[in-house]
Amino acid sequence: MRTWTTIVGCALGSLVAVLPAVRASDAGHFRRVTLTEIRQLVIDEIDSRGSQQRSLPLEDDIELPLAVPIRATTVLRVSSVCWDADAGRARIRIECVRAGDCLPFLAYVRTGSNAYAPSCRPQSLARSPQLSTPILLRAGERATALLRAAGLRMTLQVTCLEQGSAGDVIRVRGQEGRVFRARIVSQSLVEATME
């Protein structure tokens, strides 16, 4: 038993002694991305798009929100560029040419105009009439309400106070005047929701 403890202790001692050396050797292989590199990537991207933009960004116009560590031999590229109108800046997604050398990251270029790219916001999709769900019940229409509670099932006639499609929860009024919410199941059938 003592021998086993001695072996484990020696192995752990050797591992602890080796770890700082491994970390130190890895540290020499990594470096931080510089604003100069980002500026050159942006200029190359502008040139590749054939832009007539002549006021090229300065290093002071570039924001790199965090220190990005990359391998010493890493080659970077711009993967996408879009314009953030609210912030008045271009958002640039940068990644390593060789996968695994770094995680993709964002850089920003402050500029007065949208000279770099389309908007970062997705275009709102217009809802086409054929894709919209049909209205099954309208305000003022009569429907049958299905009530379920404690093993009992009961139906009653109600008047819809709101319009809706299948699955919508609307307000309905019973014949006695009580208003409650019900989910539309189908044409003229609703199911009461117990709140």
Secondary structure as a PSIPRED ss2 file (coil, helix, strand):
# PSIPRED VFORMAT (PSIPRED V4.0)

   1 M C   1.000  0.000  0.000
   2 R H   0.000  1.000  0.000
   3 T H   0.000  1.000  0.000
   4 W H   0.000  1.000  0.000
   5 T H   0.000  1.000  0.000
   6 T H   0.000  1.000  0.000
   7 I H   0.000  1.000  0.000
   8 V H   0.000  1.000  0.000
   9 G H   0.000  1.000  0.000
  10 C H   0.000  1.000  0.000
  11 A H   0.000  1.000  0.000
  12 L H   0.000  1.000  0.000
  13 G H   0.000  1.000  0.000
  14 S H   0.000  1.000  0.000
  15 L H   0.000  1.000  0.000
  16 V H   0.000  1.000  0.000
  17 A H   0.000  1.000  0.000
  18 V H   0.000  1.000  0.000
  19 L H   0.000  1.000  0.000
  20 P H   0.000  1.000  0.000
  21 A H   0.000  1.000  0.000
  22 V H   0.000  1.000  0.000
  23 R H   0.000  1.000  0.000
  24 A H   0.000  1.000  0.000
  25 S H   0.000  1.000  0.000
  26 D H   0.000  1.000  0.000
  27 A H   0.000  1.000  0.000
  28 G C   1.000  0.000  0.000
  29 H C   1.000  0.000  0.000
  30 F E   0.000  0.000  1.000
  31 R E   0.000  0.000  1.000
  32 R E   0.000  0.000  1.000
  33 V C   1.000  0.000  0.000
  34 T C   1.000  0.000  0.000
  35 L H   0.000  1.000  0.000
  36 T H   0.000  1.000  0.000
  37 E H   0.000  1.000  0.000
  38 I H   0.000  1.000  0.000
  39 R H   0.000  1.000  0.000
  40 Q H   0.000  1.000  0.000
  41 L H   0.000  1.000  0.000
  42 V H   0.000  1.000  0.000
  43 I H   0.000  1.000  0.000
  44 D H   0.000  1.000  0.000
  45 E H   0.000  1.000  0.000
  46 I H   0.000  1.000  0.000
  47 D H   0.000  1.000  0.000
  48 S H   0.000  1.000  0.000
  49 R C   1.000  0.000  0.000
  50 G C   1.000  0.000  0.000
  51 S C   1.000  0.000  0.000
  52 Q C   1.000  0.000  0.000
  53 Q C   1.000  0.000  0.000
  54 R C   1.000  0.000  0.000
  55 S C   1.000  0.000  0.000
  56 L C   1.000  0.000  0.000
  57 P C   1.000  0.000  0.000
  58 L C   1.000  0.000  0.000
  59 E H   0.000  1.000  0.000
  60 D H   0.000  1.000  0.000
  61 D H   0.000  1.000  0.000
  62 I E   0.000  0.000  1.000
  63 E E   0.000  0.000  1.000
  64 L C   1.000  0.000  0.000
  65 P C   1.000  0.000  0.000
  66 L C   1.000  0.000  0.000
  67 A C   1.000  0.000  0.000
  68 V C   1.000  0.000  0.000
  69 P E   0.000  0.000  1.000
  70 I E   0.000  0.000  1.000
  71 R E   0.000  0.000  1.000
  72 A C   1.000  0.000  0.000
  73 T C   1.000  0.000  0.000
  74 T C   1.000  0.000  0.000
  75 V C   1.000  0.000  0.000
  76 L E   0.000  0.000  1.000
  77 R E   0.000  0.000  1.000
  78 V E   0.000  0.000  1.000
  79 S E   0.000  0.000  1.000
  80 S E   0.000  0.000  1.000
  81 V E   0.000  0.000  1.000
  82 C E   0.000  0.000  1.000
  83 W E   0.000  0.000  1.000
  84 D E   0.000  0.000  1.000
  85 A C   1.000  0.000  0.000
  86 D C   1.000  0.000  0.000
  87 A C   1.000  0.000  0.000
  88 G C   1.000  0.000  0.000
  89 R E   0.000  0.000  1.000
  90 A E   0.000  0.000  1.000
  91 R E   0.000  0.000  1.000
  92 I E   0.000  0.000  1.000
  93 R E   0.000  0.000  1.000
  94 I E   0.000  0.000  1.000
  95 E E   0.000  0.000  1.000
  96 C E   0.000  0.000  1.000
  97 V C   1.000  0.000  0.000
  98 R C   1.000  0.000  0.000
  99 A C   1.000  0.000  0.000
 100 G C   1.000  0.000  0.000
 101 D C   1.000  0.000  0.000
 102 C C   1.000  0.000  0.000
 103 L C   1.000  0.000  0.000
 104 P C   1.000  0.000  0.000
 105 F E   0.000  0.000  1.000
 106 L E   0.000  0.000  1.000
 107 A E   0.000  0.000  1.000
 108 Y E   0.000  0.000  1.000
 109 V E   0.000  0.000  1.000
 110 R E   0.000  0.000  1.000
 111 T C   1.000  0.000  0.000
 112 G C   1.000  0.000  0.000
 113 S C   1.000  0.000  0.000
 114 N C   1.000  0.000  0.000
 115 A C   1.000  0.000  0.000
 116 Y C   1.000  0.000  0.000
 117 A C   1.000  0.000  0.000
 118 P C   1.000  0.000  0.000
 119 S E   0.000  0.000  1.000
 120 C C   1.000  0.000  0.000
 121 R C   1.000  0.000  0.000
 122 P C   1.000  0.000  0.000
 123 Q C   1.000  0.000  0.000
 124 S C   1.000  0.000  0.000
 125 L C   1.000  0.000  0.000
 126 A C   1.000  0.000  0.000
 127 R C   1.000  0.000  0.000
 128 S C   1.000  0.000  0.000
 129 P C   1.000  0.000  0.000
 130 Q C   1.000  0.000  0.000
 131 L C   1.000  0.000  0.000
 132 S C   1.000  0.000  0.000
 133 T C   1.000  0.000  0.000
 134 P C   1.000  0.000  0.000
 135 I C   1.000  0.000  0.000
 136 L C   1.000  0.000  0.000
 137 L E   0.000  0.000  1.000
 138 R C   1.000  0.000  0.000
 139 A C   1.000  0.000  0.000
 140 G C   1.000  0.000  0.000
 141 E C   1.000  0.000  0.000
 142 R E   0.000  0.000  1.000
 143 A E   0.000  0.000  1.000
 144 T E   0.000  0.000  1.000
 145 A E   0.000  0.000  1.000
 146 L E   0.000  0.000  1.000
 147 L E   0.000  0.000  1.000
 148 R E   0.000  0.000  1.000
 149 A E   0.000  0.000  1.000
 150 A C   1.000  0.000  0.000
 151 G C   1.000  0.000  0.000
 152 L E   0.000  0.000  1.000
 153 R E   0.000  0.000  1.000
 154 M E   0.000  0.000  1.000
 155 T E   0.000  0.000  1.000
 156 L E   0.000  0.000  1.000
 157 Q E   0.000  0.000  1.000
 158 V E   0.000  0.000  1.000
 159 T E   0.000  0.000  1.000
 160 C E   0.000  0.000  1.000
 161 L C   1.000  0.000  0.000
 162 E C   1.000  0.000  0.000
 163 Q C   1.000  0.000  0.000
 164 G E   0.000  0.000  1.000
 165 S C   1.000  0.000  0.000
 166 A C   1.000  0.000  0.000
 167 G C   1.000  0.000  0.000
 168 D C   1.000  0.000  0.000
 169 V E   0.000  0.000  1.000
 170 I E   0.000  0.000  1.000
 171 R E   0.000  0.000  1.000
 172 V E   0.000  0.000  1.000
 173 R E   0.000  0.000  1.000
 174 G E   0.000  0.000  1.000
 175 Q C   1.000  0.000  0.000
 176 E C   1.000  0.000  0.000
 177 G C   1.000  0.000  0.000
 178 R C   1.000  0.000  0.000
 179 V E   0.000  0.000  1.000
 180 F E   0.000  0.000  1.000
 181 R E   0.000  0.000  1.000
 182 A E   0.000  0.000  1.000
 183 R E   0.000  0.000  1.000
 184 I E   0.000  0.000  1.000
 185 V E   0.000  0.000  1.000
 186 S E   0.000  0.000  1.000
 187 Q C   1.000  0.000  0.000
 188 S C   1.000  0.000  0.000
 189 L E   0.000  0.000  1.000
 190 V E   0.000  0.000  1.000
 191 E E   0.000  0.000  1.000
 192 A E   0.000  0.000  1.000
 193 T C   1.000  0.000  0.000
 194 M C   1.000  0.000  0.000
 195 E C   1.000  0.000  0.000
